[in-house]
Amino acid sequence: FCSSSSSSSSLASVGFVGWYLGMVKSRPVFTKSVTSSLIYIAADLSSQTISKTSSETYDLVRTARMAGYGLFVLGPTLHYWFNF
């Protein structure tokens, strides 16, 4: 078994996790904004999937609005809020 510090440092240097953590360090606002946008897209598509009837289609304009909100409003705001 590895200690938590050695296992987390080995994970951080490998693959996607290492790349993502590097991006958070080098471009924090951009990375957090894109992450927030992707989470909002997934949440909105999930919400529409759960609540839609068989005759309804996905509201892609709504999903784009949610993505824009995550990208331009929530991502930057939360970065500065939690780093205050």
N, C-alpha and C positions, 0 to 999 in steps of 0.2 A: 504494500500500500504506500502511496505517496502522501506526503503532507499536502495540505490544501494550497500552500504558497507555491510549492514546486509543481503541482499539477496544473494550477492556474497559469503559471508562467510558461509551462510547456504548451498549453493550449493556445496561449496568446501569440505564440510564434509560428503557429501552423495554420495554413489554409485561410478560410474565409474569416474566422475569428481574428486572426492576426492582422489581416488586411483591414477589417472593419475597425479594430482598435487603433491601427495606424492612421486611418482616415479621421477618427474622432480626435486624435491628437493634432493632426496637421490641418484639418479643415472642420472644426467642431460644429459651427453653425450650419454649414452646408450639409454635413453628414446627418446631423440630428433632424434637419428639416426634411431631407429625403426619406429618412427612416419614418418620421411622423406621417409623411404623405403616404408611404406604402402601407403603414398600419391603418390609416383612414380608408384607403382603398379596400383592403381586406375586410375591414369591419363593415363598410357599406355594402359590399357585395354579399357578405354573409347575412347581413340584415335583410337585404332584398331577397336572397334565396329562401330564408326562413319564412318571410311574410308574404311572398308573392303567390298568386293563384296560378293555375296551369295556363291560363290565357294571357297573363301579363308578361311583358318583356322587361328586361333590365333597363333601368333609367340611367343611361350612361352620363347624361348631363349632371344628374345628381351626384354620381360617383366622381365626376371631374370637379364639381364644386367642393366636395369633401376633400379630394386630393389637394386642391388649391389652398384650402383652409389649413390643412396640415403643413403644406410646404411653405406658405407665405406668412401665416399667422402663428399657429401653435408651435411649430418647431423652433423658430427664432425666439418667441416669447418665453417658452419653457427653458431654453438654453440660458437666457439672461436671468430668468427668475431663480433658477436653482444654483446659478453661479454667482449670485449677488453676495 
